[in-house]
């Protein structure tokens, strides 16, 4: 007769022990009990076990209030959960899920004790996201039954579960827990054993770079977080997320990742160590990157680093008319934004025909807004009337602000700035929308570098709320003040940053995308699993490969090269797979093939 481990269909994993009843363990216990499993919750602390029961009572009462459970179903759920402070309570479990603190010593001790308590066929799962599953399995009496089962916080809400196999894990054990995850309404992703697995492996490198960016005083914590929320559509900024996860936890994960990869991008930023050792671990302690109302509170309160609203502001220059140089999607989008805000706009291109084509594109965009009820026909007509198409930059003679949105080529931009220098009146602000080139190089092409600044809009400009305002060492204070005021008038959120490659968003986004490509290149995980992991586990609106194909692989490669050239970090070198695809002409959706193939329109 087959044992349950060799035939998972005979073992539906009905009785499950959860060892460690912190936030994650309590959440997992709730998910299991609501799915009809008998749950044994175990914690060495009697107070923590009682807190877990109270937490389950509160969570299920809330579910009843929201109509997601009936009173009877709630009673049944609570009746299925039993708590204990004795590990021997796991004796009859079909599966044990360990979610103790991230320490080899603690986890080894639990697994050694479980070896003498549970049945031979019982599956042992660790919830670690930083430690080696193989190392934990190797010290077990039956390594074939040990695997990783990584839930995401909060477990009841988050759909992703990473099922982690070591080289020792029996396929039947993987099948059994994968089927369980599906039965729980989760989306299991099969991954191999490496620190961080897929989701955290990509997420924590990004969080680490954000911490380093803040530590370098490149941008404020508020601007870094706003940039990633508004520029990438993320639910939280990286520094706020570090506070939620726990600065100490992030440091532990990064230490484990660095020990394996020796990639400097994974070497924990010194500020993580400083905050951890000072006990400033984030929300749970009441202070981390931000200060909170109380330990455990999500409410941020003002502190010494909060920007002052009453600080004396430099008076900006008056802006009534705006010139937009270019005829592409970005140029027409920016012209539309300014015209909607009431500015008179001159849209100039290298020919009258190109300028008229760009204006016609704006007309179509405004018509779509009218069709969707976002704009009245009268307002759309007035907006279009404010835009004058011109076939020469001579038309910029009287503009107060000139914004270039031409090709991302330094030589082309410098030639344009030389032309603007001759055409634009004294005191006009000259702005570049570059996403990766040095703003100061554009400024030095003019006789008035103090009037030049970066205004990095995001595509599509009418919809995206973020503008990165990039000051060079030569930019005048009143020019900076002018652009900040203008951003307010056009209803964009301005973030300040210095003149270095990638600014905030691209400097944090593209290394993350590059690391995702490396995972595929190394055959660690599939495109689909990585995309699913980041959407379900990280709350990203698009997976990295979906995003790469939308942005364009050639554009992505160009930005990766700029970042690598500027920071000279080996970890930023573009993944060879990306270079090969670009060389083959597979540039993403625009060519019908990138990381995936697309139907030709």
N, C-alpha and C positions, 0 to 999 in steps of 0.2 A: 504493500500500500504506500502511495506517495505521501511524503510529509507535506505539511502546509507550505513550507518554504519553497519546495520544488513545484508545487501546484497552487498558485495564489488564488485560483478560483475556489479552492476549498477553504481559504482563509480570508474572509472579508474584513479582517482587522476590526473586529467589533469592540474589543476592550483595549483602550489605549491609555497609557500612562504618560503624563507630561511632567517632567522633572525641572523645576524652576518656575515659580509662579510670579515672576515680575510682569511687566506690561505685556511682553510678547507671549509668555507662557499662559497668562490668563486669557489673552485673545485667542490663542490656539485652542485652549480648552473650550471656549465658547463656540468656536467654529465646529469642533468635533461633536459637542453635545447637541448643537442645533441640527446636525446631520444624522442624529440618531445613535451616535456611538456612546458606549459606557466610558466615562473618563475618570481616571484616578489622577488627581493633581497632587504633586509631592513637592514640598519645600522644607528645608531644614529649619526655617523660621515659622513658628506657630503664628506670629503676628502677620507675616506675609501671606500665609495660607488663609487666614481669616480675611485679610484685605482682598485676596483674590475672590473669595466667595461673595464678599460685599460688592466687588466690582461686577461680578456676573449678575448679581441681583439687580444692580442699577442698570446694566446694559440691556438685560431682558425686559425690565420694566419700561425702558425707553422704547424698545421694539414693540411692546404692546400698545403704548401711547400712539405710535406711528402706524399702527395697523399691520405690522409685519409679523406679529405673533398674536395668538389668542391667549387668554389667561390660562387655559388648560395646557396649551403648548408650552407656555413659559414654565408652568409647574413641572411638566415632564422633562424639560431641559434641565432645570435645577436638580431634579431627582436623579438625573443621570451622572451628576458630578459629585465625586467624593474626594475629600482632601485628607492628606496625612503628612506627618513630618518624618515618616519612616520609609526608607527606600524599599523595604520588603513588601510594601503595599502594591508594588509593581509585579508581584509574583505571577499573577494570572493574565498579565497583559499580552496581547498579540503583537503590539508595537509599543516601543518606548521612544518618546521624543524628548531629547535633552536640550534645554534652553537655559543652562546655567551660565554664569559669567564667562567672558572670553579669556579663559586661562587653561592651558594644557593640564596643569596640575589638578585643577578642580574637575575638569572633564575626564581625565584619566582615572581619577579616584572613583567617579560615578560609574564609569564603564567597567572598572575592575569589580566593583561591588555588584553591579547588575549581572555580571558573568555568573556569580554564585547564587543569584536569586531567580532569574527568569528561566523559562523553558528553553530547550536547545533551539527550537525553531523561531523563537521570538526575534523580531527585527529590531535593531537598535539604530535610531536615527539621531544625528546631532544637528542642532539648529545653527551651528557656527556659520559666520560669514567671513571669518578671517583665518581660521586655523586649518591645518591639514587634516582632512578626513582620513587619508591614508595612514597618517601617523597614529590617529586615534584607533583605527581599525587594526593596525599591526599589533598593538598591545592587547587586543581583545582575544578571548579564548576562541571565538569564532568570527574571524575577520570577514568572512563571506556574507554575514548578515548585517554588517555595519555600513551605513551610508549617510549622506547628508540630506536633510529636508529643510530647506531654507525658506521660511515664510517671511513676508514683509510687513512692516508696521504701518497702520494697525491691521492685524491679521484678519479681523472680520470683514474689513472693507477691501483690502488689497487682493487682487486676483492671482498674482504671480506666485508660483512655488517653484523653486529651483531644486531638482532632484539630482543629487551629486553622487556619482559613482567613483569609487577608487578602482585601481587595477585588481583589487581583491574581492570586490562586491559581486555577489551572485546575481545573474540577470533576473531570477525569479523575485528577489527582494525588490529590485528596481520596479518590476512590473506591478508588484503588490502595492507599493506606496504611490506609484503613478496612478493606478486605478482608484486608490483612496482619494488622492488629490482631485481627480475628476469628479468623484462622488461628492466631494465637499463643495463643488461648484468653482474650483480653482482651475487655473491654466498651468499645468506642469511643463517645465522646460528641462530637458535632459542636458546636464553639463558635466564636464570632467572636474577633477580636483585641482584647483589652483586658487590662491587667496583672492577673495572677492567674487569668485565665480564670474558670471557675466555682468549682471546689473551693478553690483557694488564694485566690481573690477573696473568698470568704466566710470561709475559715479564718483568714487573716492579720488581718483586721479584728478578729475575736474574740480572737486571740492578743495583738494590740496592746493591746486594752482590758484584758486580764488583766494584762499587764505594767504598765500604768498604774495599775491597782487595787493591785498589789503595791507599786509605787513610792510611792503615796500612803499606804502603811502602813495601809490599810483592813483588810487581813487578811494572815495569814502565807502564805508560799508553800505550806506543807503544807496549810493549810485551803482555799486557792483551788483547788489541784489535787484534793483529796479531794472538795470540793463538786461540781466538774464531773464527776468520775468517778461518784460515787454519786448525784448529783442528776439527771444526764443520761445515765448509762450509757455514758460515753465510755471508750475504752480507756486514755487517758492524760490527765492534767491539762494545762492549757495551758502552764504554766511548764516542766514536764518535757518537753513536746513542743517548746517553743522551744529547749531545750538539745539535743534530738535533731536537730532541723532545722539548728541553727546560728544563734546570735543574730545574727551578721553577715549570714547569708543572709536571715533574716527582715527585718532592717533594709533590705536592698537591695530586697526585694519590696515592702515598704511605701512606700519612697521612690518607686518606680515607680508604685504605685497612687495615691499622693497627688499626684504630678505630673499625673496624668490627671484624678482626681476632685475634687481640692481639698477633699475631705471630711476634717474634722478627725479623724474616727474612724480615718483611714488615716495621719495624720501620726505617724511613729514616736515612741513614748514615749521621752523622754530617756534612760531607763535602758538602752534598747537600744544607743544610741550610746555611752554610758559603758562598758558591758560590752564592746562590740565594740572600742573604741579601747584598752581595757586588755588586749585579747587573751583576755578571758574569754568565749569564743564557744560554750561548752556542752560537751557530751561530748567533742568532738574535741580540745579543749584541756585537758580535765580539770576545768574549772570554768566555770560560767555562773551560772544562778540557784541551782543546787545545786553541791556539790563531789563529784567522782568519784574512785574508787580510783586511776585513772591515765588519761592521755589516751586516748580511744577506749573506755574502759570504760563499761558501763551501770550499774555498782554505785555507788550513792550512799553517801557516808560522812558522818559527823557533822562539822559545822563550827561556827563561832561563832554561826550563826543557828539551829541545830537546837534545838528546844524541849527544855529540861532536864526529865528525868523525875523528878529528885530535888528540884525546886524546892518550897519550902514552900507548901503549899496552904491556902487559907482554909477553915475548917470550914463546911460547909453546914448547912442546917436539916434536921431530921428530917421525912421524908415517908412517911406510911403510907397515907393515903387521898387519892384524887385525884378532883376534880370535873371533868367534861367538859361544856361548855355547847354545845348544838346538836343537831340531829337529822338532818343530812345525811350524805353518804358519808364526808367527812373526820372529822366528830365521832364517828361509829360506829367508824371505823377506828382513831382514836386511843384510844378507850375499850377496844377489843379489845387493842391493844398493851399498855396499862397492866395490864389484867386478866390477860393471859397472863404478865406479869412478876411477878404475885403481889400487885399492889396492889388494895385495895378501891376500887371505882369507883362514883361517883354520876353517872349520865348524865341530865342535866336538859335539858328543852326547854320551849317555851312552853305545852305542854299534855301531859297524861298520855298521850294517844293518840299524839302525835308521839314521845314518849320511848319508849313501848312498841314503836312501829314501828321505831325505830332499834335497839333491843335485839334485835328479831326479825331485823333485817338482820345483826347480829353472830352470832346463832345460825346463820343460813344460811352465813355465812362460815366459822364453826368446823366446821360439818358438811362443807363442801367440803374443809377441811383433813384431816378424819378420812377422807373418801373417798379422798383422795390419799395417805394413809399418813403425813402430816406430823404428826399429832396423834392421841393415843388418844381413844376416846370418853369415858373417864373424865376426862382432862385437859380436854377441851372442855366437859364438864358443869361441872367445877369453875371454869373460866374464866367461864362464863356466870353461875354462882352469885355470883361476886364483883361483878357489875354490878347496881346498883339503879337502876331507871328512875324518874324523878321529873318531875312536871309543873310544878315551880316551882323557882327558883333558891334558895329558902329552904332547900332540902335541902343546900346547900353550907356550912351553918353550921359544920360540924366538919372540913371538908377541909383538908389541909395544902398542897395545890397545886390551883389552879383553872385549867383550860385552856379558853379560848373558841375555838370553831370555828364561828362564825355567819357570816352574809353578809359579803362583802368591801365593807362600806359603813361609812365612818368614823362617821357619826352613830349607826348601829345599835350599833357596837362601843362607842362612848363611853357610850351609855345602859346597855349591859350592864355595863361597868366601874363605872359609878355604882352599879348594883344590887349587884355583887360587893363593892364597898367597904362597903356597909351590912350585907351578909349574912355575909361571911367573917370568921373570927376574926382577931384581931391576930397578925401573924407569918406568916399564910398567904401563899404566893407566888402572884401573879396573872400568868398568861401569855396572850399573844395568838398565834394562829397566822397572823396576817396575812402575805401574801406581798408586799404593795406599799404598805401604808399606814404612816405614822409611828407607831412604838411609843410614842414620848413623848406623842403626842396622846391615846392610850388611858390612859397613866399619869397625865396631868394631869387626867383626868376623876375621879380618885380623891383621897383625902386622904393616900394613902401611895404616892406615885410611886416611892419607893425599892424597893418590893416588886414592881414590874411589870417584866416582861422579855418578849422575843419568843422563841417556840419554833415555828419554821417547819417543820412536817412536810411531806412530799411525798406525793402521791397515787399509788397506794394506800398508806396509812400502814403497814399490816401488812407490806408487801413492801419498801418503800423504806427504805434504811438511814440516810439523811441527816436530820439536824435542824440548821437554822441557828439558833444561839443569839445573839439580838440584844440587846445592852446599850444602854440609853440613857445619857445623861450623868448621869442621876439614879439608875440602878440600883445597889443595894447589892452589895458584893463577895460577901457570903454568899448572896445571892439567885442570883448568877451561879454560885457554887460548887455550890449546891443543884441547879440545873438541869443542870449538867455531870454531877453524880453520878447524877441520875435518868436521864439519857440513857444512861449506862453500864449501869444496871440494866435498862433496857428494850431493851438491845442495839442502840442506835442510835449512829452516829458523829456526834459534835457538832463543828461548826465555829463559831468565834467571828467575829462581824462587828459593825460599828457600825450605828446606826439611820439608814440612808439608803435611798432607793428601790431596790427590786430586790434588796437585800442582795448576796449573791455570785452565786447561780445565775441569777436572772432578769435581773440587771444585765448579765450576759455573754451569756445565751441570747437574749433578745428583740431586741437590736440585730442579731444574726446572722440571726434569722428575718425581721426587717424588711428587711435587705439582700437576702435571697433573694427577697422579694416585689418589691423594686425591679427585680431582674434580669428577672423575668417581665413586669413593668409596662413595661419598656423594650424588650421583645421580644428580649432578648439570648439567652435559652435557655428551653426548655420546662420545665414542672413536672416531667415525668418525667426529663428529663436532669439537672436540678438535684438531684432526690431521689437519682437513681442516683449522681451524682458525689459527694455527701456520704456516702452509705453505702459506696461502693466505694473512694473516695479518702481519706475522712476517718475511716472506721471508725465512723460514727455508726449507732446502732441503728435510727433512723428518719430519713428525709429531712425537710427543713424543712416541706414542705407536708403530708406525712403527719402530722407532729407538730402543726402548726397546726390541722388539722382535728380532731385528737383533743383538744387543749387547749380548743378553741372559739375562733372568730375574735373574738367579743365580749370574751372574757376576755383574749385576746392584745392587742386594741386598747386595752382599759382599762389594761393594764400598760405598753404603749408610751406612752400619754398621760402616765402617772405619771412614767415615766423622762424623757420630754421636758420635762415641767414642772419636775422637780427639777434636771436637769443643764443645761437650756436650750441644748442643742447642736443646731443645725439638722439634723445627720446623724441624730438620734434621732427626728425628726418622723415620725409614722406614715405609711407609704406610702399614698397616696390609694386604691390598689386595695383595700387592706384595709378602709378606711373605707367604700368603695362596697359591698363585699360584705356588711359588717355592716348597712349601711343597707337593703340589699335582703333582709335576713333570712336570708342564707346564712351560717350560723354554724358549719358543720362537720358532723361525724357526727351530732350531736344533732338537727339539723334535716334531715338527709338530703342536704344540699348545702353545700359550702364551696368550697375550691379544686377539689375533685372532687365527683362525685355518688355517693351511696351508696344501696344497696337499702334500702327501707323494711322494718323488721322487723314 
